[in-house]
Amino acid sequence: MAYTMIEVSPRDTRLLAQADALLAREGLTRDRNLDYICAACDEELRAVATGSCFGNTLRCFAVDRGHQGEGLLNLVLTHLTEVQYARGNFRLFLCTKASTAKFFEALGFYEVARVEGTLVFMENRRDGFSGYLRELGKKRREGRSAAIVMNANPFTLGHQYLVETAAKACDTLHLFLVSEEASLVPFRVRKRLVQEGTAHLPNVVLHDGGPYIISAATFPSYFLEDGDAVIEGHARLDLAVFVKIAEALGISIRFAGQEPTSHVTGIYNRLMSAGLPKAGIACEIIPRKEMGGEPVSASVVRRLLQEGRLEEIRPLTPPSTYAYFASPEAAPVLERIRKAGNVAHY
């Protein structure tokens, strides 16, 4: 039988319902955050297989059980890959159930990490993650190594305090900066402010997070509004990837800042505190730096910038961060922040 690939419009309630039914029969639900949905349809335009995209990730695959063995997964995957290539995305990632990972392996995807019994994270490059680990391994140092992962949107005295505290407790501190371009402050600016704000700490090694640490591939819930169950699944996956990164660098402890306001980060910290010790990695949550009885927060800095209260960020940020936002160079970023709706981090 010949099948036709169709892009499913968000307004096409009939095909969406059929795609949702296919997913439900596999114990899945459609992600709330997708930018492309397709369906393989039979001659009567009934959906018999489906798949979707978000950014450079592929997700939400399902094939009607009555049509399995007909090459429909390959058809859907090929179609989505063509869509991604047309967008300029050639490095692709997907998450799938542990029970179906073997089918994607047969179609050219390679395992990066898994959450045992539930999720497998895969990519379309044979040497992608292993090559990344080899490059990281070149920065491995003797002595006690620790890690911090931060977004620094933007870099505040709270971030600086966390880095300084962690750096005192180890010989080498590997600082991974989230490089996903999903923040109000661009990555190149965040990286520069982190470099300037930690330049006095010689044992800090800065790394770009890339696609493997808190990215749209490993942890999309960090950037999107999702339900708690979805957030937890993504957090467990991101931590499974981190464990392999820690092995490459000899990291024995991960530090994180206490999170009283961000719901997503609060869940992540809870799972990290419970899960990392099982992998032989200690986890220490550092109380937040306070000023005037309130925690120093990047979301407060963003709100002050949004309201045009530049001078009020001075006591909350290192001199280099304040100097950047006070300079003409920051005008486009400030305009972006002013036009944003809610500048708080969920």
Secondary structure, 3 states (H helix, E strand, C coil): CCCEEEECCCCCHHHHHHHHHHHHHCCCCCCCCCCEEEEEECCCCCEEEEEEEECCEEEEEEECHHHCCCCHHHHHHHHHHHHHHHHCCCCCEEEEEHHHHHHHHHCCCEEEEEECCCEEEEECCCCHHHHHHHHHHCCCCCCCEEEEEECCCCCCHHHHHHHHHHHHCCCEEEEEECCCCCCCCCHHHHHHHHHHHCCCCCCEEEEECHHHCCCCCCCHHHCCCCCHHHHHHHHHHHHHHHHHHHHHHCEEEEEEECCCCCHHHHHHHHHHHHHHHHHCCEEEEECCCEECCEECCHHHHHHHHHCCCHHHHHHHCCHHHHHHHCCHHHHHHHHHHHHCCCCCCC
